[in-house]
């Protein structure tokens, strides 16, 4: 549970902003979206491999 202490006279918009920031850091929405669709293990591996190739190409371009 997310608890946001609010000081006396604190603006409600500021408290709401703090809540949204804490909620985003928990990663609940990201995890929910990830679980909505099943990715086959072979697809996950292929995407990881393609990402590794992309990162390696970026690093070789810098050098």
C-alpha positions as CSV (number, residue, x, y, z in Angstrom):
1,X,0.0,0.0,0.0
2,X,1.3,3.5,-0.9
3,X,1.2,6.0,1.9
4,X,1.7,9.7,1.3
5,X,2.0,11.9,4.4
6,X,0.4,15.2,3.8
7,X,1.4,18.2,5.8
8,X,-1.1,20.7,7.1
9,X,-2.1,23.2,4.4
10,X,-0.2,21.3,1.6
11,X,-1.6,21.7,-1.8
12,X,-3.7,18.7,-3.0
13,X,-2.1,18.8,-6.5
14,X,1.4,18.4,-5.0
15,X,0.2,15.4,-2.9
16,X,-1.3,13.9,-6.0
17,X,1.9,14.4,-7.9
18,X,3.8,12.6,-5.1
19,X,1.4,9.8,-5.2
20,X,1.6,9.4,-9.0
21,X,5.5,9.4,-8.8
22,X,5.5,6.7,-6.1
23,X,2.9,4.6,-8.0
24,X,5.0,4.8,-11.2
25,X,8.1,3.7,-9.3
26,X,6.4,0.5,-8.1
27,X,6.0,-0.7,-11.7
28,X,2.5,-2.0,-11.3
29,X,1.2,-0.6,-14.6
30,X,4.3,-1.9,-16.5
31,X,3.9,-5.4,-15.0
32,X,0.2,-5.4,-15.8
33,X,0.8,-4.6,-19.5
34,X,3.6,-7.2,-19.6
35,X,1.2,-9.9,-18.3
36,X,-1.6,-9.1,-20.7
37,X,0.0,-10.9,-23.6
38,X,2.1,-14.1,-23.6
39,X,5.4,-14.1,-25.4
40,X,6.8,-17.4,-26.4
41,X,10.3,-18.1,-25.0
42,X,11.7,-18.3,-28.5
43,X,10.4,-14.8,-29.3
44,X,11.8,-13.4,-26.0
45,X,15.2,-14.9,-26.8
46,X,15.2,-13.5,-30.4
47,X,14.3,-10.0,-29.2
48,X,17.1,-10.1,-26.5
49,X,19.5,-11.3,-29.2
50,X,18.5,-8.6,-31.6
51,X,18.8,-6.0,-28.8
52,X,22.3,-7.2,-28.0
53,X,23.3,-7.0,-31.7
54,X,22.0,-3.4,-31.8
55,X,23.8,-2.3,-28.7
56,X,27.0,-3.9,-29.9
57,X,26.7,-2.1,-33.3
58,X,26.2,1.2,-31.4
59,X,29.3,0.6,-29.3
60,X,31.5,-0.2,-32.4
61,X,30.3,3.0,-34.1
62,X,31.5,5.1,-31.1
63,X,34.9,3.6,-31.3
